């Protein structure tokens, strides 16, 4: 059976491509909800969402300043400033500009080509991107009444605060897809922080689908984006004339797991291969996830009939994750020149085995500026 790259890797590439980031379900999904209590229009009390994994990005940090004023920022930005300093900025003066800036930075981070993301941002493309952001998030927003406050959600590991600061709940993303927000706090946010709230919900909604119960990793990713500290995942591929693309999953024995990864000559030894992952099993990979040791073979050998199997470890250092990967040549015949069918198994460190998925590998030529 011929595997379709666009179909089988939609789980990963559709969410990682820049247009999909901003056109996928950005608002709250029905996954991982809890029960709502209270009346959001009642100014006498609070509105709470209990037992939910929605809404970690709706938190803010409100600090009293020495001159008597106050400053409110999203929790994502506050933690980024703790990690990288107070000069965490986007090249933006409006919410629209901030959304585009976040999209451009993330597109470059997840691209296998340094030029491709920049070519996608035409005036028409920007307009469509912004329209999708606003339709997906804006149409879900519902203000609570003046004088009421949202009860804090409990899905975030919170950092220590200075004495002059406190946590506040700016928004809550409910299991039915409505985003309740505190209009008083919302009005105090800079455009950059409003855009951060939108972006956070996109990432967190994807992490929730993978079973995550807190927004901790989401906030790290957002912090890396807005600080400009996010190292492009596939930068080592940018100068490679060609590489092997492998993708697969979705079969009866795969248990819903899907994969996408690239093999290219190792920078330190061109006679060996390094493996770069975009997706492993049911995990999205938003930070560099690379084989810990090079494979002692060439790309042509990997795609040839003489390739038997390879076992190696893939490591993601940002969140200290490791997987054992086992690849064997499939009993299916080669589907063509410089292409191959494989079987893939991967399991996180500490587990003994994983599901088996069929995969397809093919040689890809790096695109030049003239081809984009």
Buried (B, 14 or more C-beta within 10 A) or exposed (E): EEBEBEEBBBBBBBBBBBBEBBBBBBBBBEBBBBEBEBBBEEEEBBBBBEEBBBBBBBBBBBBBEEEEEEBBBBBBBBBBBBBBEEEBBBEBEEBBBBBBBBBBBBBBBBBBBBBBBBEBBEEEBBEBBBEBBBEBBEEBBEBBEEEBBBBBBBBBEBEEEEEEBEBBBBBBBBBEBBBBBBEBBBEBBBBBBBBBBBBBBBBBBBBBBEEBEBBBBBBBBBBBBBBEEBEBBBBBBBEBEBBBBBBBBBBEEBEEBBBBBBBBBBEEEEEBBBBBBBBBBBBBBBBBBBBEEBBEBBBEEBBBEEBEEBEBBBBBEBEEBBBBBBBBBBEEEBBEEBEBBBBBBBBEEEEEEBBBBBBBBBBBEBEEEEEE
